[in-house]
Amino acid sequence: MKNVTLLISEIEKIIELLVSVGETNWVGSFNNFRQKLDSTNAENLETLRSEILRVYGGMGSFSDLVLYEQGQPMIKENQKLDELRTELFRILNDR
């Protein structure tokens, strides 16, 4: 992972979006990742990278998240979430 600053920025954008729509299940995980990035040294960065990547796998993963309001999918917000997820994945795999 070449740019920790980009990673932090992308995680902060995800947190901002999740908070803005009232999504509480994933915001805690991303706040935790953000805090760990502040205290992680270069040796632990790969471990944290792997930890973040794990949210993309399995049933009920971050990849499966769809934002709803009153039973209706939030089109604009879901498009933004998809862009942010894709960019985060790209950053995590940019070595």
C-alpha positions, -999 to 999 in steps of 0.1 A, spaced: 0 0 0 17 31 -12 -4 60 2 -17 59 38 -30 94 34 -53 83 6 -64 54 27 -73 76 56 -91 100 34 -112 73 18 -121 58 51 -131 92 64 -154 97 33 -170 63 40 -176 72 77 -191 106 67 -215 89 43 -225 62 67 -231 87 95 -251 110 71 -276 82 64 -278 68 99 -260 35 91 -248 23 125 -236 -13 118 -205 -5 97 -196 30 110 -181 15 142 -158 -8 122 -146 21 100 -140 44 130 -120 16 145 -99 13 113 -94 50 112 -82 50 148 -58 21 142 -43 40 112 -33 68 135 -14 45 158 -1 19 133 36 18 124 49 5 90 54 -30 104 17 -33 114 3 -17 83 1 -49 63 -19 -66 92 -43 -37 92 -46 -37 54 -56 -74 56 -81 -66 84 -98 -39 63 -99 -62 32 -118 -88 52 -149 -66 53 -153 -73 16 -157 -111 19 -186 -134 29 -223 -130 33 -234 -98 51 -201 -81 42 -195 -45 35 -198 -53 -2 -234 -64 4 -245 -32 22 -274 -14 6 -286 18 22 -324 22 26 -347 49 38 -383 40 48 -379 7 29 -367 23 -3 -331 21 -16 -312 54 -15 -301 56 -51 -277 85 -49 -262 74 -16 -258 38 -28 -240 50 -60 -217 70 -38 -211 41 -14 -203 19 -44 -177 44 -56 -161 47 -22 -160 9 -17 -144 5 -51 -118 32 -45 -110 18 -10 -104 -16 -25 -82 -1 -52 -61 18 -26 -57 -13 -4 -45 -34 -34 -21 -7 -47 13 -19 -37 
